[in-house]
């Protein structure tokens, strides 16, 4: 990092870090700190506009189908504990119902494989 111990401590206690420094920490520690933010965007982003509206924009399109294993486990745990229904999850997080059903089927299949 080419900085003193005090500078590292100062970075640790800062509320915000510039992305270039966060990227250096990610590489040094071999941990994707950006994943925390992208997961937050995926789960809490407002519903996307229709496809016609998106194609007229010159800005890059953020794809919402980047679900990590941790996110899938979190969503499935909400269903298993009864904290949310399938419909609530599709509504709150914008996850397609068919995708959610595939996760549930796959999760149940994995549990059966572990038990046998």
Secondary structure, 3 states (H helix, E strand, C coil): CCCCHHHHHHHHHCCCCCHHHHHHHHHHHCCCCHHHHHHHHHHHCCCCCCHHHHHCCCCCCCCCCCCCHHHHHHHHHHHHHCCCCHHHHHHHHCCCHHHHHHHHHHHHHHHHHHHC
